[in-house]
Amino acid sequence: PEENATIEVGAEVHIADKATLSVVYFTRHEKNFIDFVDLGGFVFQYNNVDESFNASGIEFTSNYKFNDDIVINANVTYTKVEDDLNLRIPELKANARLDYKVTERTFLSLSYQFNDDRRDSVYNSSTFINEDITMESYSLLDVYTSHYIIKNKLKLFANLTNIFNEKYVELFGFSTRGRNVSIGFNLNL
């Protein structure tokens, strides 16, 4: 089996009932990494490799309550990974969400996500080798709203994801959702 050792060190600060800020530094050491290796003669299999890999980074998280009705949450993660291990891991990833309680029964939320460029390795069946590619950075914006028709009993909701119908690649060779709308209700009996 692969072996991983992770160390995390962080601090969190609460400012009255208004805000929470935190920072976490992390470092991970991997050994006996499992990879798909060429044994020669067009024979490939999963095997442990002798190399070890390191990844480290820092994450900032914040939460700020403007008042009882408006709250903003955000986080940013910077990750530095050795080139050999750096597959599909963005160097920078950020999320933000604004929650707004419009009325006692109506809620609105707007969220944003950014993923930096990521490197991937893709098998080329013409050359019989893996080729490095770069998956472009992307940003997604979503909105969610809900309204209680019967307080604490019947809630209607609507969710619109990828508002601008961003074309992006999350995992090479797999499709991603474009703009998506979901509408529904929750009923508590």
C-alpha positions as CSV (number, residue, x, y, z in Angstrom):
1,P,0.0,0.0,0.0
2,E,0.9,3.6,-0.4
3,E,2.1,5.4,2.7
4,N,1.3,9.0,3.5
5,A,2.3,11.2,6.4
6,T,0.6,14.6,6.8
7,I,1.3,17.4,9.2
8,E,-1.1,20.3,9.6
9,V,-0.5,23.4,11.8
10,G,-3.0,26.2,12.0
11,A,-4.6,29.0,14.0
12,E,-8.2,30.3,14.2
13,V,-9.3,33.7,15.5
14,H,-12.9,34.5,16.5
15,I,-13.9,38.2,16.6
16,A,-16.9,38.5,18.8
17,D,-19.9,37.0,17.0
18,K,-18.9,38.7,13.8
19,A,-16.0,36.9,12.1
20,T,-13.9,33.8,12.1
21,L,-10.5,33.8,10.4
22,S,-8.2,30.8,10.1
23,V,-5.0,29.8,8.4
24,V,-3.6,26.2,8.1
25,Y,-0.2,25.1,6.8
26,F,0.0,21.5,5.5
27,T,2.7,19.3,4.3
28,R,2.3,15.7,3.0
29,H,5.0,13.1,2.3
30,E,4.1,10.1,0.2
31,K,6.1,6.9,-0.4
32,N,5.4,3.6,-2.1
33,F,3.3,5.6,-4.6
34,I,1.2,3.4,-6.9
35,D,1.6,4.1,-10.6
36,F,0.8,2.4,-13.9
37,V,4.3,1.4,-15.1
38,D,5.8,-0.1,-18.2
39,L,7.3,-3.5,-17.6
40,G,8.6,-3.7,-21.2
41,G,7.2,-5.6,-24.2
42,F,3.9,-3.6,-24.1
43,V,3.2,-5.0,-20.7
44,F,1.8,-2.5,-18.1
45,Q,0.6,-2.9,-14.6
46,Y,0.0,-1.0,-11.4
47,N,3.1,-1.1,-9.2
48,N,4.7,0.7,-6.3
49,V,7.5,3.1,-7.4
50,D,10.6,3.8,-5.3
51,E,10.3,7.6,-5.4
52,S,8.7,9.6,-2.7
53,F,6.7,12.8,-3.3
54,N,6.0,15.9,-1.3
55,A,3.2,18.4,-1.3
56,S,2.6,21.5,0.9
57,G,0.5,24.5,1.0
58,I,-1.5,27.0,3.0
59,E,-5.2,27.6,3.3
60,F,-7.0,30.7,4.4
61,T,-10.6,30.6,5.5
62,S,-12.9,33.4,6.6
63,N,-16.5,33.9,7.7
64,Y,-18.0,37.3,8.3
65,K,-21.4,38.1,9.6
66,F,-22.5,41.6,8.6
67,N,-25.8,41.2,10.5
68,D,-28.3,38.4,11.2
69,D,-29.3,38.4,7.5
70,I,-26.0,38.6,5.6
71,V,-23.0,36.3,5.9
72,I,-20.0,35.9,3.6
73,N,-17.7,32.8,3.6
74,A,-14.5,32.5,1.6
75,N,-11.5,30.2,1.4
76,V,-8.3,30.2,-0.7
77,T,-5.9,27.3,-0.9
78,Y,-2.4,27.5,-2.4
79,T,-0.8,24.0,-3.0
80,K,2.8,23.4,-4.1
81,V,3.3,19.9,-5.4
82,E,6.4,18.3,-6.9
83,D,6.2,18.0,-10.7
84,D,6.0,14.2,-10.7
85,L,3.0,14.1,-8.5
86,N,1.3,17.2,-9.8
87,L,-1.7,15.7,-11.6
88,R,-5.0,17.5,-11.6
89,I,-4.1,19.6,-8.5
90,P,-4.6,23.3,-9.0
91,E,-1.9,25.6,-7.5
92,L,-4.6,28.0,-6.5
93,K,-8.3,27.3,-5.6
94,A,-10.7,29.8,-4.2
95,N,-14.4,29.7,-3.1
96,A,-16.7,32.4,-1.9
97,R,-20.4,32.4,-0.9
98,L,-22.7,35.2,0.1
99,D,-25.8,34.1,2.1
100,Y,-28.7,36.6,2.4
101,K,-31.8,36.0,4.4
102,V,-34.2,38.2,2.4
103,T,-37.2,37.7,4.8
104,E,-38.0,35.3,7.6
105,R,-39.1,32.8,4.9
106,T,-36.9,33.6,1.9
107,F,-33.2,32.8,1.5
108,L,-30.8,33.6,-1.3
109,S,-27.2,32.4,-1.8
110,L,-24.6,33.3,-4.4
111,S,-21.4,31.2,-4.7
112,Y,-18.3,31.5,-6.8
113,Q,-15.5,28.9,-7.4
114,F,-12.1,29.4,-9.1
115,N,-9.7,26.5,-10.1
116,D,-6.3,27.3,-11.4
117,D,-4.7,25.6,-14.4
118,R,-4.0,21.9,-13.7
119,R,-1.5,19.5,-15.3
120,D,-2.7,16.0,-16.4
121,S,-1.0,13.1,-18.2
122,V,-3.0,11.5,-21.0
123,Y,-2.3,8.2,-22.9
124,N,-1.9,8.7,-26.6
125,S,-2.8,5.5,-28.4
126,S,-1.0,6.6,-31.6
127,T,2.4,7.1,-29.9
128,F,1.8,4.6,-27.0
129,I,3.1,7.1,-24.5
130,N,1.6,9.5,-22.0
131,E,1.6,13.1,-22.9
132,D,1.3,16.1,-20.5
133,I,-1.6,18.4,-21.1
134,T,-2.7,21.5,-19.3
135,M,-6.3,21.8,-18.3
136,E,-7.3,25.5,-18.3
137,S,-8.4,27.4,-15.2
138,Y,-12.1,28.0,-14.8
139,S,-14.6,30.0,-12.7
140,L,-18.1,29.0,-11.8
141,L,-20.9,31.1,-10.5
142,D,-24.1,29.6,-8.9
143,V,-27.2,31.0,-7.3
144,Y,-29.7,29.3,-4.9
145,T,-32.9,30.5,-3.5
146,S,-35.6,29.0,-1.2
147,H,-38.9,30.1,0.2
148,Y,-41.1,28.6,2.9
149,I,-44.7,28.4,1.8
150,I,-45.6,26.8,5.1
151,K,-43.0,27.8,7.8
152,N,-40.9,24.8,8.8
153,K,-43.1,22.5,6.7
154,L,-43.1,23.2,3.0
155,K,-40.1,24.9,1.3
156,L,-39.7,25.5,-2.4
157,F,-36.2,25.9,-3.9
158,A,-34.4,26.7,-7.1
159,N,-30.7,26.2,-7.9
160,L,-29.0,27.6,-11.0
161,T,-25.4,26.3,-11.4
162,N,-22.7,27.4,-13.8
163,I,-24.8,30.5,-14.6
164,F,-22.5,31.7,-17.5
165,N,-22.4,28.1,-19.0
166,E,-18.6,28.0,-18.6
167,K,-16.9,25.4,-20.8
168,Y,-14.3,23.7,-18.6
169,V,-12.5,20.4,-18.0
170,E,-12.5,19.0,-14.5
171,L,-11.2,15.5,-15.5
172,F,-9.8,14.9,-19.0
173,G,-12.0,12.7,-21.2
174,F,-15.1,13.2,-19.1
175,S,-17.9,15.7,-19.8
176,T,-18.8,18.4,-17.3
177,R,-22.2,20.0,-16.8
178,G,-23.0,23.2,-18.4
179,R,-25.7,25.5,-17.0
180,N,-28.0,23.4,-14.9
181,V,-31.3,24.3,-13.3
182,S,-33.0,22.3,-10.5
183,I,-36.3,23.2,-8.9
184,G,-38.0,21.3,-6.1
185,F,-39.5,21.3,-2.7
186,N,-38.9,19.9,0.8
187,L,-41.8,18.7,2.8
188,N,-41.4,18.0,6.6
189,L,-44.3,16.0,8.0
